[in-house]
Amino acid sequence: MPVATVVSWPARRPGAVEGLWLAFAAVQVLDGVLTYLGVRTFGLSIEANPLVAWYAGTLGPAAGLIAAKLFAVACASILYATARHRTVAVLTVIYVLFAIVPWAHVLHTYAG
């Protein structure tokens, strides 16, 4: 008779490194939502990233943004798994400064 093997997670609490990856993922979700609102409000030409604009134009805004954001999270997951935590931290800050803040400003100022 085969013996079943039980796989379990380590019995430690998530630390700063896991929180960093979660922060990156949360920023991607927020950027996706803000980009979607911006594209729906102002049109596809408002998107400054040509790759994201192509995805959104080809697949539609929702599917294109989901694909782009899942790709970003997948890339960050590879960085996380290979212990490139500082890179994930820098990318998170870059996204906040150059994606979240500008979208929040544009949507607050011009879409109201």
C-alpha positions as CSV (number, residue, x, y, z in Angstrom):
1,M,0.0,0.0,0.0
2,P,1.4,3.5,-0.9
3,V,1.9,5.9,1.9
4,A,0.4,9.4,1.5
5,T,2.8,12.3,1.9
6,V,1.4,15.4,3.5
7,V,2.8,18.7,2.3
8,S,2.6,21.6,4.7
9,W,3.7,25.2,4.8
10,P,6.4,26.3,7.2
11,A,5.1,27.2,10.6
12,R,6.4,30.8,10.5
13,R,4.5,34.1,10.0
14,P,4.9,35.9,6.8
15,G,7.7,38.5,7.0
16,A,8.7,41.6,5.2
17,V,9.8,39.8,2.0
18,E,6.3,38.3,1.6
19,G,4.7,41.7,2.4
20,L,6.9,43.2,-0.3
21,W,5.6,40.8,-2.9
22,L,2.0,41.4,-1.7
23,A,2.6,45.2,-1.9
24,F,3.8,44.8,-5.5
25,A,0.8,42.7,-6.4
26,A,-1.6,45.2,-4.7
27,V,0.0,48.1,-6.6
28,Q,-0.5,46.2,-9.9
29,V,-4.2,45.7,-9.1
30,L,-4.6,49.4,-8.2
31,D,-2.7,50.4,-11.4
32,G,-4.9,48.1,-13.4
33,V,-8.1,49.6,-11.9
34,L,-6.9,53.2,-12.3
35,T,-5.8,52.5,-15.9
36,Y,-9.1,50.9,-16.7
37,L,-10.9,53.9,-15.3
38,G,-8.7,56.3,-17.3
39,V,-9.0,54.4,-20.5
40,R,-12.8,54.2,-20.1
41,T,-13.0,57.9,-19.3
42,F,-10.5,59.4,-21.7
43,G,-10.0,56.7,-24.4
44,L,-7.1,54.4,-25.1
45,S,-4.8,57.3,-26.2
46,I,-4.3,58.3,-22.6
47,E,-2.3,55.2,-21.8
48,A,1.4,56.1,-21.9
49,N,2.8,52.6,-22.0
50,P,2.7,51.4,-25.6
51,L,2.7,47.7,-24.7
52,V,-0.2,48.1,-22.3
53,A,-2.0,50.3,-24.9
54,W,-1.5,47.5,-27.5
55,Y,-2.8,44.8,-25.2
56,A,-5.8,47.0,-24.3
57,G,-6.5,47.8,-28.0
58,T,-6.1,44.2,-29.2
59,L,-7.8,42.3,-26.4
60,G,-10.2,45.1,-25.1
61,P,-9.5,47.3,-22.1
62,A,-10.4,44.8,-19.3
63,A,-8.8,41.7,-20.8
64,G,-5.7,43.6,-22.0
65,L,-5.1,45.2,-18.6
66,I,-5.6,41.9,-16.8
67,A,-3.1,40.2,-19.2
68,A,-0.5,43.0,-18.7
69,K,-0.9,43.0,-14.9
70,L,-0.8,39.2,-14.6
71,F,2.4,39.3,-16.7
72,A,3.9,41.9,-14.4
73,V,3.0,39.9,-11.3
74,A,4.4,36.7,-12.9
75,C,7.7,38.5,-13.6
76,A,7.8,39.9,-10.0
77,S,7.1,36.3,-8.8
78,I,10.2,35.1,-10.6
79,L,12.2,37.9,-9.1
80,Y,10.8,37.0,-5.6
81,A,11.6,33.3,-6.1
82,T,15.2,34.1,-7.1
83,A,15.7,36.4,-4.1
84,R,15.7,39.7,-6.0
85,H,13.8,41.4,-3.3
86,R,15.4,44.8,-3.7
87,T,14.4,44.8,-7.3
88,V,10.8,44.1,-6.4
89,A,10.9,46.9,-3.9
90,V,12.3,49.4,-6.4
91,L,9.7,48.3,-9.0
92,T,7.0,48.8,-6.4
93,V,8.1,52.3,-5.6
94,I,8.5,53.1,-9.4
95,Y,4.9,52.0,-10.0
96,V,3.6,54.0,-7.2
97,L,5.4,57.2,-8.3
98,F,5.0,56.9,-12.0
99,A,1.7,55.0,-12.4
100,I,-0.5,55.3,-9.3
101,V,0.2,59.0,-8.4
102,P,-0.3,60.3,-12.0
103,W,-3.5,58.2,-12.6
104,A,-4.9,59.4,-9.2
105,H,-4.1,63.0,-10.2
106,V,-5.6,62.8,-13.7
107,L,-8.7,61.0,-12.5
108,H,-9.2,63.3,-9.6
109,T,-8.5,66.5,-11.5
110,Y,-10.1,65.8,-14.9
111,A,-12.7,63.1,-14.5
112,G,-14.8,64.7,-11.8
